[in-house]
Amino acid sequence: MPDGQNSWANSPEVLIVSLARTGDRDAFAELVRRRQAWIRNLMRRCCGDATLGDDLAQQVFLQALQDIHRLRNPKRFDAWLKKLAINVWRRHFRKKDALKDAEEQNEVEMTHRDTTSVALDLEGALATLSTPVRLCVVLFAHEGMTHGEIAKLADLPLGTVKSHIRRGTQRLQQLLNVYVDGPLGEEST
């Protein structure tokens, strides 16, 4: 539907999801266009690696294409896609991450990093967190989810989620304190 692709931009997402559920590939392509940046950023933040994040985002959309017909309520597409993304990410790290339960990387590794970009430093700091801690922090800080929502989505006990967020946030504050206490935070005299 080449002429219709321009009209997709003004169409409500619920309508597009409904069409995609029936097998309309153009509608699904519009969903990918709308959600691609969000899913890529979520995956990149969760895994701390842009290339891997992009690969996982692609897997999310492939899985979504295969499973969208199972989505019962088109209004829940956002939550459904987020849950699908987290499941793809968790499945990948269960299989591939030999250090999935390891504690944070050595602090010396972060000391020698170039601190020229806050975004790169944040990504690097996130990468030092263990996999479950990083997931909870990203969902809390980046996605704005509540502790309860994270517990349900990640299938973790609420107390564990709270602990992961507290420890992860403290660790990020330690690693990124150069922006508060260091050269950027000091006043020139």
SEFILUM-41391 format. One record per residue (C-alpha): residue in three letters; residue number from 1; x, y, z. Coordinates in Angstrom, 2 decimals, always signed. Layout:
<atom aa="ala" i="NUM" c1="X" c2="Y" c3="Z"/>
...
END
This chain:
<atom aa="met" i="1" c1="+0.00" c2="+0.00" c3="+0.00"/>
<atom aa="pro" i="2" c1="+2.54" c2="+2.66" c3="-1.12"/>
<atom aa="asp" i="3" c1="+0.04" c2="+5.55" c3="-1.10"/>
<atom aa="gly" i="4" c1="-1.21" c2="+4.57" c3="+2.34"/>
<atom aa="gln" i="5" c1="+2.16" c2="+4.72" c3="+4.01"/>
<atom aa="asn" i="6" c1="+1.93" c2="+8.51" c3="+4.28"/>
<atom aa="ser" i="7" c1="-1.45" c2="+8.18" c3="+5.96"/>
<atom aa="trp" i="8" c1="-0.04" c2="+5.83" c3="+8.60"/>
<atom aa="ala" i="9" c1="+1.65" c2="+8.75" c3="+10.34"/>
<atom aa="asn" i="10" c1="-1.75" c2="+10.18" c3="+11.31"/>
<atom aa="ser" i="11" c1="-3.38" c2="+6.86" c3="+12.12"/>
<atom aa="pro" i="12" c1="-3.92" c2="+5.81" c3="+15.74"/>
<atom aa="glu" i="13" c1="-1.57" c2="+3.09" c3="+16.86"/>
<atom aa="val" i="14" c1="-4.45" c2="+0.89" c3="+18.01"/>
<atom aa="leu" i="15" c1="-5.73" c2="+0.75" c3="+14.43"/>
<atom aa="ile" i="16" c1="-2.28" c2="-0.06" c3="+13.06"/>
<atom aa="val" i="17" c1="-1.76" c2="-2.78" c3="+15.68"/>
<atom aa="ser" i="18" c1="-5.15" c2="-4.25" c3="+14.82"/>
<atom aa="leu" i="19" c1="-4.22" c2="-4.39" c3="+11.14"/>
<atom aa="ala" i="20" c1="-0.79" c2="-5.84" c3="+11.91"/>
<atom aa="arg" i="21" c1="-2.45" c2="-8.57" c3="+14.00"/>
<atom aa="thr" i="22" c1="-4.35" c2="-9.69" c3="+10.89"/>
<atom aa="gly" i="23" c1="-1.13" c2="-10.04" c3="+8.89"/>
<atom aa="asp" i="24" c1="-0.94" c2="-6.59" c3="+7.25"/>
<atom aa="arg" i="25" c1="+2.81" c2="-6.23" c3="+6.62"/>
<atom aa="asp" i="26" c1="+2.57" c2="-2.49" c3="+5.84"/>
<atom aa="ala" i="27" c1="+0.92" c2="-1.90" c3="+9.21"/>
<atom aa="phe" i="28" c1="+3.62" c2="-3.92" c3="+10.94"/>
<atom aa="ala" i="29" c1="+6.30" c2="-1.92" c3="+9.09"/>
<atom aa="glu" i="30" c1="+4.71" c2="+1.26" c3="+10.45"/>
<atom aa="leu" i="31" c1="+4.86" c2="-0.14" c3="+13.99"/>
<atom aa="val" i="32" c1="+8.55" c2="-0.89" c3="+13.50"/>
<atom aa="arg" i="33" c1="+9.13" c2="+2.64" c3="+12.19"/>
<atom aa="arg" i="34" c1="+7.35" c2="+4.12" c3="+15.21"/>
<atom aa="arg" i="35" c1="+8.98" c2="+1.92" c3="+17.86"/>
<atom aa="gln" i="36" c1="+12.42" c2="+1.17" c3="+16.41"/>
<atom aa="ala" i="37" c1="+14.37" c2="+3.95" c3="+18.15"/>
<atom aa="trp" i="38" c1="+12.75" c2="+3.20" c3="+21.51"/>
<atom aa="ile" i="39" c1="+13.46" c2="-0.54" c3="+21.33"/>
<atom aa="arg" i="40" c1="+17.03" c2="+0.01" c3="+20.08"/>
<atom aa="asn" i="41" c1="+17.76" c2="+2.42" c3="+22.94"/>
<atom aa="leu" i="42" c1="+16.23" c2="+0.06" c3="+25.49"/>
<atom aa="met" i="43" c1="+18.28" c2="-2.89" c3="+24.22"/>
<atom aa="arg" i="44" c1="+21.48" c2="-0.81" c3="+24.00"/>
<atom aa="arg" i="45" c1="+21.07" c2="+0.37" c3="+27.57"/>
<atom aa="cys" i="46" c1="+20.24" c2="-3.08" c3="+28.85"/>
<atom aa="cys" i="47" c1="+23.25" c2="-4.76" c3="+27.28"/>
<atom aa="gly" i="48" c1="+25.73" c2="-1.85" c3="+27.24"/>
<atom aa="asp" i="49" c1="+26.78" c2="-2.57" c3="+23.66"/>
<atom aa="ala" i="50" c1="+25.34" c2="-0.64" c3="+20.71"/>
<atom aa="thr" i="51" c1="+25.95" c2="-3.37" c3="+18.15"/>
<atom aa="leu" i="52" c1="+24.51" c2="-6.11" c3="+20.32"/>
<atom aa="gly" i="53" c1="+21.63" c2="-3.81" c3="+21.26"/>
<atom aa="asp" i="54" c1="+20.80" c2="-3.31" c3="+17.59"/>
<atom aa="asp" i="55" c1="+20.94" c2="-7.06" c3="+16.98"/>
<atom aa="leu" i="56" c1="+18.66" c2="-7.72" c3="+19.93"/>
<atom aa="ala" i="57" c1="+16.24" c2="-5.01" c3="+18.75"/>
<atom aa="gln" i="58" c1="+16.06" c2="-6.76" c3="+15.40"/>
<atom aa="gln" i="59" c1="+15.30" c2="-10.03" c3="+17.20"/>
<atom aa="val" i="60" c1="+12.55" c2="-8.27" c3="+19.15"/>
<atom aa="phe" i="61" c1="+10.84" c2="-7.15" c3="+15.95"/>
<atom aa="leu" i="62" c1="+11.24" c2="-10.56" c3="+14.33"/>
<atom aa="gln" i="63" c1="+9.66" c2="-12.14" c3="+17.40"/>
<atom aa="ala" i="64" c1="+6.92" c2="-9.49" c3="+17.36"/>
<atom aa="leu" i="65" c1="+6.17" c2="-10.24" c3="+13.71"/>
<atom aa="gln" i="66" c1="+5.79" c2="-13.93" c3="+14.53"/>
<atom aa="asp" i="67" c1="+3.69" c2="-13.37" c3="+17.68"/>
<atom aa="ile" i="68" c1="+1.62" c2="-10.23" c3="+17.07"/>
<atom aa="his" i="69" c1="-1.42" c2="-12.32" c3="+16.16"/>
<atom aa="arg" i="70" c1="-1.39" c2="-13.56" c3="+19.78"/>
<atom aa="leu" i="71" c1="-1.75" c2="-10.04" c3="+21.20"/>
<atom aa="arg" i="72" c1="-5.33" c2="-9.99" c3="+22.50"/>
<atom aa="asn" i="73" c1="-5.73" c2="-6.28" c3="+23.19"/>
<atom aa="pro" i="74" c1="-4.19" c2="-3.82" c3="+20.69"/>
<atom aa="lys" i="75" c1="-4.30" c2="-1.12" c3="+23.40"/>
<atom aa="arg" i="76" c1="-1.67" c2="-3.13" c3="+25.34"/>
<atom aa="phe" i="77" c1="+0.83" c2="-3.14" c3="+22.47"/>
<atom aa="asp" i="78" c1="+3.31" c2="-0.92" c3="+24.34"/>
<atom aa="ala" i="79" c1="+3.44" c2="-3.20" c3="+27.38"/>
<atom aa="trp" i="80" c1="+3.43" c2="-6.33" c3="+25.20"/>
<atom aa="leu" i="81" c1="+6.36" c2="-5.09" c3="+23.12"/>
<atom aa="lys" i="82" c1="+8.32" c2="-4.06" c3="+26.21"/>
<atom aa="lys" i="83" c1="+7.78" c2="-7.50" c3="+27.79"/>
<atom aa="leu" i="84" c1="+8.83" c2="-9.15" c3="+24.52"/>
<atom aa="ala" i="85" c1="+11.99" c2="-7.02" c3="+24.41"/>
<atom aa="ile" i="86" c1="+12.95" c2="-7.88" c3="+27.99"/>
<atom aa="asn" i="87" c1="+12.35" c2="-11.56" c3="+27.32"/>
<atom aa="val" i="88" c1="+14.58" c2="-11.45" c3="+24.20"/>
<atom aa="trp" i="89" c1="+17.28" c2="-9.71" c3="+26.24"/>
<atom aa="arg" i="90" c1="+17.03" c2="-12.14" c3="+29.15"/>
<atom aa="arg" i="91" c1="+17.07" c2="-15.16" c3="+26.82"/>
<atom aa="his" i="92" c1="+20.22" c2="-13.85" c3="+25.14"/>
<atom aa="phe" i="93" c1="+22.06" c2="-13.35" c3="+28.42"/>
<atom aa="arg" i="94" c1="+21.02" c2="-16.70" c3="+29.82"/>
<atom aa="lys" i="95" c1="+22.67" c2="-18.34" c3="+26.83"/>
<atom aa="lys" i="96" c1="+25.60" c2="-16.03" c3="+26.11"/>
<atom aa="asp" i="97" c1="+26.67" c2="-14.12" c3="+29.21"/>
<atom aa="ala" i="98" c1="+29.22" c2="-16.24" c3="+31.05"/>
<atom aa="leu" i="99" c1="+29.41" c2="-13.59" c3="+33.78"/>
<atom aa="lys" i="100" c1="+25.64" c2="-13.01" c3="+34.11"/>
<atom aa="asp" i="101" c1="+25.73" c2="-13.22" c3="+37.89"/>
<atom aa="ala" i="102" c1="+29.17" c2="-11.74" c3="+38.37"/>
<atom aa="glu" i="103" c1="+29.56" c2="-8.65" c3="+40.48"/>
<atom aa="glu" i="104" c1="+30.49" c2="-5.33" c3="+39.00"/>
<atom aa="gln" i="105" c1="+33.69" c2="-4.93" c3="+37.00"/>
<atom aa="asn" i="106" c1="+36.84" c2="-3.78" c3="+38.68"/>
<atom aa="glu" i="107" c1="+36.74" c2="-0.07" c3="+39.56"/>
<atom aa="val" i="108" c1="+40.21" c2="+0.38" c3="+38.05"/>
<atom aa="glu" i="109" c1="+38.76" c2="-0.29" c3="+34.60"/>
<atom aa="met" i="110" c1="+36.47" c2="+2.73" c3="+34.92"/>
<atom aa="thr" i="111" c1="+39.23" c2="+4.96" c3="+36.30"/>
<atom aa="his" i="112" c1="+41.16" c2="+4.73" c3="+33.03"/>
<atom aa="arg" i="113" c1="+38.18" c2="+5.49" c3="+30.78"/>
<atom aa="asp" i="114" c1="+38.03" c2="+8.66" c3="+28.75"/>
<atom aa="thr" i="115" c1="+35.46" c2="+10.93" c3="+30.36"/>
<atom aa="thr" i="116" c1="+34.86" c2="+13.26" c3="+27.42"/>
<atom aa="ser" i="117" c1="+31.22" c2="+12.29" c3="+26.94"/>
<atom aa="val" i="118" c1="+28.60" c2="+11.94" c3="+29.63"/>
<atom aa="ala" i="119" c1="+26.54" c2="+9.60" c3="+27.46"/>
<atom aa="leu" i="120" c1="+29.48" c2="+7.30" c3="+26.76"/>
<atom aa="asp" i="121" c1="+30.42" c2="+7.32" c3="+30.41"/>
<atom aa="leu" i="122" c1="+26.88" c2="+6.47" c3="+31.43"/>
<atom aa="glu" i="123" c1="+26.81" c2="+3.59" c3="+28.96"/>
<atom aa="gly" i="124" c1="+30.19" c2="+2.41" c3="+30.25"/>
<atom aa="ala" i="125" c1="+29.05" c2="+2.68" c3="+33.86"/>
<atom aa="leu" i="126" c1="+25.87" c2="+0.77" c3="+33.11"/>
<atom aa="ala" i="127" c1="+27.96" c2="-1.94" c3="+31.47"/>
<atom aa="thr" i="128" c1="+29.82" c2="-2.51" c3="+34.75"/>
<atom aa="leu" i="129" c1="+26.63" c2="-3.52" c3="+36.54"/>
<atom aa="ser" i="130" c1="+25.68" c2="-7.17" c3="+36.69"/>
<atom aa="thr" i="131" c1="+22.99" c2="-8.19" c3="+34.23"/>
<atom aa="pro" i="132" c1="+19.98" c2="-8.25" c3="+36.61"/>
<atom aa="val" i="133" c1="+21.02" c2="-5.00" c3="+38.33"/>
<atom aa="arg" i="134" c1="+21.48" c2="-3.25" c3="+34.97"/>
<atom aa="leu" i="135" c1="+18.05" c2="-4.42" c3="+33.82"/>
<atom aa="cys" i="136" c1="+16.33" c2="-3.02" c3="+36.91"/>
<atom aa="val" i="137" c1="+18.19" c2="+0.30" c3="+36.76"/>
<atom aa="val" i="138" c1="+17.48" c2="+0.78" c3="+33.05"/>
<atom aa="leu" i="139" c1="+13.79" c2="-0.02" c3="+33.43"/>
<atom aa="phe" i="140" c1="+13.52" c2="+2.31" c3="+36.43"/>
<atom aa="ala" i="141" c1="+15.59" c2="+5.26" c3="+35.19"/>
<atom aa="his" i="142" c1="+15.26" c2="+5.03" c3="+31.41"/>
<atom aa="glu" i="143" c1="+11.74" c2="+3.60" c3="+31.09"/>
<atom aa="gly" i="144" c1="+10.25" c2="+5.28" c3="+34.19"/>
<atom aa="met" i="145" c1="+8.74" c2="+2.05" c3="+35.46"/>
<atom aa="thr" i="146" c1="+7.74" c2="+1.52" c3="+39.09"/>
<atom aa="his" i="147" c1="+9.34" c2="-1.12" c3="+41.28"/>
<atom aa="gly" i="148" c1="+6.18" c2="-3.22" c3="+41.04"/>
<atom aa="glu" i="149" c1="+6.06" c2="-2.99" c3="+37.25"/>
<atom aa="ile" i="150" c1="+9.70" c2="-4.03" c3="+37.01"/>
<atom aa="ala" i="151" c1="+9.16" c2="-6.96" c3="+39.38"/>
<atom aa="lys" i="152" c1="+6.28" c2="-8.20" c3="+37.25"/>
<atom aa="leu" i="153" c1="+8.03" c2="-7.63" c3="+33.90"/>
<atom aa="ala" i="154" c1="+11.38" c2="-9.09" c3="+34.97"/>
<atom aa="asp" i="155" c1="+9.80" c2="-11.87" c3="+37.04"/>
<atom aa="leu" i="156" c1="+11.78" c2="-10.87" c3="+40.14"/>
<atom aa="pro" i="157" c1="+10.67" c2="-10.44" c3="+43.76"/>
<atom aa="leu" i="158" c1="+9.83" c2="-6.81" c3="+44.65"/>
<atom aa="gly" i="159" c1="+12.52" c2="-6.67" c3="+47.35"/>
<atom aa="thr" i="160" c1="+15.14" c2="-7.86" c3="+44.89"/>
<atom aa="val" i="161" c1="+14.14" c2="-5.17" c3="+42.41"/>
<atom aa="lys" i="162" c1="+14.39" c2="-2.47" c3="+45.09"/>
<atom aa="ser" i="163" c1="+17.79" c2="-3.78" c3="+46.18"/>
<atom aa="his" i="164" c1="+19.09" c2="-3.95" c3="+42.60"/>
<atom aa="ile" i="165" c1="+17.98" c2="-0.38" c3="+41.91"/>
<atom aa="arg" i="166" c1="+19.48" c2="+0.93" c3="+45.15"/>
<atom aa="arg" i="167" c1="+22.81" c2="-0.85" c3="+44.64"/>
<atom aa="gly" i="168" c1="+22.94" c2="-0.03" c3="+40.93"/>
<atom aa="thr" i="169" c1="+22.18" c2="+3.63" c3="+41.52"/>
<atom aa="gln" i="170" c1="+24.82" c2="+3.85" c3="+44.23"/>
<atom aa="arg" i="171" c1="+27.35" c2="+2.22" c3="+41.93"/>
<atom aa="leu" i="172" c1="+26.54" c2="+4.59" c3="+39.08"/>
<atom aa="gln" i="173" c1="+26.88" c2="+7.55" c3="+41.45"/>
<atom aa="gln" i="174" c1="+30.32" c2="+6.31" c3="+42.51"/>
<atom aa="leu" i="175" c1="+31.46" c2="+5.83" c3="+38.95"/>
<atom aa="leu" i="176" c1="+30.06" c2="+9.09" c3="+37.64"/>
<atom aa="asn" i="177" c1="+30.90" c2="+11.31" c3="+40.59"/>
<atom aa="val" i="178" c1="+33.58" c2="+13.00" c3="+38.46"/>
<atom aa="tyr" i="179" c1="+30.76" c2="+15.06" c3="+36.96"/>
<atom aa="val" i="180" c1="+29.82" c2="+16.36" c3="+40.40"/>
<atom aa="asp" i="181" c1="+33.14" c2="+16.39" c3="+42.26"/>
<atom aa="gly" i="182" c1="+35.65" c2="+16.52" c3="+39.44"/>
<atom aa="pro" i="183" c1="+36.64" c2="+19.04" c3="+36.79"/>
<atom aa="leu" i="184" c1="+33.09" c2="+19.62" c3="+35.57"/>
<atom aa="gly" i="185" c1="+31.71" c2="+20.18" c3="+39.06"/>
<atom aa="glu" i="186" c1="+34.44" c2="+22.53" c3="+40.31"/>
<atom aa="glu" i="187" c1="+34.05" c2="+26.26" c3="+40.00"/>
<atom aa="ser" i="188" c1="+36.84" c2="+28.13" c3="+38.30"/>
<atom aa="thr" i="189" c1="+38.75" c2="+30.50" c3="+40.57"/>
END
